[in-house]
Amino acid sequence: MAQTYIVDKDGNQIDASTATVPSDRHFRGAWSLDGTVISEDVTAAKVIFKDKIREVRAPLLDAEDVVYMKALEADDSSAKAASVTKKGKLRDAPAASAIGSADTIAKLKAAWDTSVLGDSPYA
Amino acid sequence: MALTKIGSGGIENVTNAANATFLTIDASEQITVASDGGAVTTSLQKGLAKAWVNFDGSGPTVIRDSLGISAIADLGTGYSRLTFVSSFSNNDYSATGSAVRVSGDQSSIVMPRSLATATVEVDSWLENAGNGSRTFDLGTIGFNIHGDLA
């Protein structure tokens, strides 16, 4: 039978059957091998986390554009302001301070702002 | 015509009323067989899949079944490297992938990323309707390689 291996972000390889791996693959691109243990590099994980935010927010921004256009057509200033505020939060989401200050994977996952981005993919 | 058995005493039960050549083995052991309709011939070796695999890439890589594959390396999200038992004579082989669809509004895509004589790297993607595509750890990946072994 064919063998299976795991290669970490730096190209280090280990027989998969001998490796201790993280509990999930959310930050697969941040895996780092030390001996037989694979851990997640928090700095690399933050890059993946921010990319995930950008992926999730894209359709939300598109939908908010529609909301704004309707508010514009209705000349509804409060609705326009609310939409602008919401779009601003979506644009700023990858720069949230909780992401920058997270020093563990658990804290990074907890930095997902459900009030802006909806359900967390890490829950 | 019928070739039903090759036993210790040689080829048995061969009949060929039409007196047509239906199988040829040349000096270099290349086998040519008649086509289904008998109008042409085709190379048996070239027509065989030299390597194939069905594996689960959604978690730790699990190989369900394979032929001609000695190893699979998990290189990242939706990114694997297959190592062949026997190397190909060149990297002009044909590599094709398939996957089981994840859900109704998503498309699963499996394709080669790079071809080498001893390995092939494979990408798997998930395309969301109206929301772009991204590399994804698919649960059922099939990959087949046709070409010339060394």
Interface residues (C-beta under 8 A of the other chain):
Chain A: M1 A2 Q3 T4 Y5 I6 V7 K9 Q13 A16 V21 R25 R28 G29 E55 A58 P59
Chain B: V53 G59 P60 T61 V62 I63 S66 I69 S70 A71 I72 A73 D74 L75 G76 T77 R81 G130 N131 G132 R134 D137
